[in-house]
Amino acid sequence: MTQEPKTTSQIIRRQTMEIGAARPVVTPLHQSVVYAAGSPDQLDAQYSGALKGYTYAREGHPNAAALAARIDALEGAEGGMITGSGMAAITAVLLGLLKAGDHMIGADQLYGRSLRLMAEDLPRFGVETGRFDPTDAHSLADALRPNTKLVLVEALSNPTLRVADMAGIAKICHDHGVIMVLDNTFTTPAMLKSYAQGADIIVHSVTKLLAGHADVTLGYVAAKDPAQRKAIYDFAVTTGMTPAPYECWLAERGLFTFDLRYARAQENATALADYLADQPKIKRVLYPTRPDHPDHNRAMALFAGQGGNMLSFEIAGGRDAANRFVAAAPNIAFAPTLGDVACSLSHPASSSHRALTPEGRAALGISEGFFRLSVGIEDIDQLKADFSTALDAV
Ligand SMILES: Cc1ncc(COP(=O)(O)O)c(C=O)c1O
């Protein structure tokens, strides 16, 4: 029997979905922004925390919760939350926990926007900031002030891949009651479990290796202390730093292959580092498991023999050689990002470190011939051939 046609205003009434007795094997995508409660009593119980239930997507939704739970499991954390980007996670931590008159210290080679937040934005809100050399814990002790509340560190610096003295940093933070925040984006939970390194708070740019396909921007933050967790959550929700369901759904799908992707990318990075080190036009290669890395022993102990997927190298010649090198490697995305399934190559002197003077860059060891490579899961022989062609053009 054919049904009577209905108008839009007739079909618009909300209905409950029937999916039958079987369950979906993939996390369903819940695009709903609002969640209807059964009664004022129920809503009251939800807001008071007595009853678990969603109300409004900015405050939380099932796809963010599913993704957070999976990253919690990788980090050995609990109660983590997803944010709209890695920078949203870092900002929610800093602005959610610090107030005017507080002081924070960041490692001197953090991700560029973290450094910018410390240099340009926090001071506008009356938060004082300082820097230290993470390879030397004494420099952290020297930078401490009576009002220091928080330290932000990455275990592997960008782009020179120096290895932080995590044990030394953790000891100083804990001896002085300072919150230690670890941005574990570069190292990932496969190389480093943040809480085991003494971190009080973990942040990730999920955009990078965890989601792994360069199709979402997301962040993750977890805090051991429930009061800090609540302060960060409230700040992120109030300022609208929370993510959209579809992004979380995509990232969860990407995360399922994280172990496989990371293992293959590390294998490629190790082989490529050795290959590049043998090429006469390469001046130096920086990769943590190579014996010529300046922090080799610390890296081997901290990362249990793993080198990660990031490697840096320097070619002979200036900007002209760098331009020719990039132009001759069309298969390698020249893009200042990392963690995609395929390689991406960045040139710090013209991107992340362009604001520094040439002397400032030289002090960090970043010349016009310096490149940072995020190694992907491509065929290694193809990668070697691509780099060989690029080097021929220099
Ligand atoms: C170490 C590190 N932390 C944080 C971020 C910021 O993450 P997002 O781009 O997701 O905001 C990045 C981005 O490249 C990063 O490399």
The ligand as an ORCA input file, in Angstrom:
! r2SCAN-3c Opt
* xyz 0 1
  C      54.642     19.156     19.037
  C      53.393     19.838     18.605
  N      52.524     20.254     19.537
  C      51.382     20.872     19.191
  C      51.051     21.122     17.875
  C      49.781     21.834     17.535
  O      48.837     20.951     17.069
  P      47.620     21.373     16.093
  O      48.221     21.740     14.782
  O      46.764     20.158     16.069
  O      46.955     22.540     16.736
  C      51.925     20.695     16.864
  C      51.621     20.940     15.464
  O      52.431     20.756     14.578
  C      53.125     20.039     17.248
  O      54.011     19.626     16.324
*
